[in-house]
């Protein structure tokens, strides 16, 4: 009688817990299954009891790295590990799991217990946040970059020439495509050409096209990129690399809206919107005599300057998880996240290659990763060479690497506005009271 009462009390306690709980014996058969476990998995307790745990709790790690098996064999507990499980309807549910060994009164292992928490609401919130920070494939929560994105619809509504400057890998072409997609020319072609990848003579024929017989190998007429982009947008990447002679011809197109294909005497109207990009300052190149000032004026009607990734570190976690999902799908792998240690390595790196480098790093990690989350040892070894002042790989990892990144961003913004808290809060998009609490939380001082 006492045993029956004790069993009833255990069931009542387990059913009062919001997290799912199940226990298994040494043969991996489920011996208890609480009400929350029924709700999350969609499997009634009567059907779960007595079955093998992997037949009921179908997770992304059952076949490769079972948490409960690892705990029973090694004695090592798993705590709040994020995985995905399939419910009875075949739907994928994100959960966080914790595991422990069950022992009898003599301390012998007689099974295991696993608790799991439904993360669906949190995952929905994460997706809403990411949607908020995504704009035509441009993912950012950086306030300087968000200010640029806020004015893109106005820029796109006009037909003016746009110049985009920024280091290599910052997403200049993504911005150009966003402008095109928001413009009245969106239904027409978007044509891109890398001016730095072609020799001058070939670039001229690529841009303007040529007529049959214009030169020895010209066997037939060939339309240039201006003709191919008729009615649409022409993106001229690395515009700073074109020669002075070609600069003159491009200037004429922008001024007169017409050009002449090679070997032709008739002019052709250029119904094209031009967006140019450069990883160098064209103003500085004009000062050095390497770029025509009048062409700069024609290109520089609207100028956008994209910040390097090292100046928008708050975007690193957002971008890293985006690329993780992208490459996991491509590689057919099921990676559920990035460990804090790995994220700390990413946050400490200076990323001279910017977003493109981060993209390559995550692709590398996905290829090499054999666990359910990206570990620090899955990342390229060169990431150990971190920026001065941010600590090295031998430094003690902080308990909250994302908090460290937030503190760094706040301090940098405070310095930018010479300690003015009102301007700093406005730039960060938070209330002054919130800024004050974070300054106290991280014990920040602005010299």
Secondary structure, 3 states (H helix, E strand, C coil): CHHHHHHHHHHHHHHCCCCEEEEEECCCEEEEECHHHHHHHCCCHHHHCCCEHHHHCEECCCCCCCHHHHHHHHCCCCCCEEEEEECCCCCEEEEEEEEEEEECCCCCEEEEEEEEEECHHHHHHHHHHHHHCEECCEECCCHHHHHHHHHHHHHHHCCCCEEEECCCCCCHHHHHHHHHHHCCCCCCCEEEEEHHHCCHHHHHHHHHEECCCCCCCCCCCEECHHHHCCCCEEEEECHHHCCHHHHHHHHHHHHHCEECCECCCCCEECCCEEEEEECCCHHHHHHCCCCCHHHHHHHCCEEEECCCHHHCCCHHHHHHHHHHHHHHHHHCCCCCCECHHHHHHHHHCCCCCHHHHHHHHHHHHHHHCCCCCECHHHCCHHHHCCCCCCCCCCCCCCCCHHHHHHHHHHHHHHHHCCCCHHHHHHHHCCCHHHHHHHHHHCCCCCC
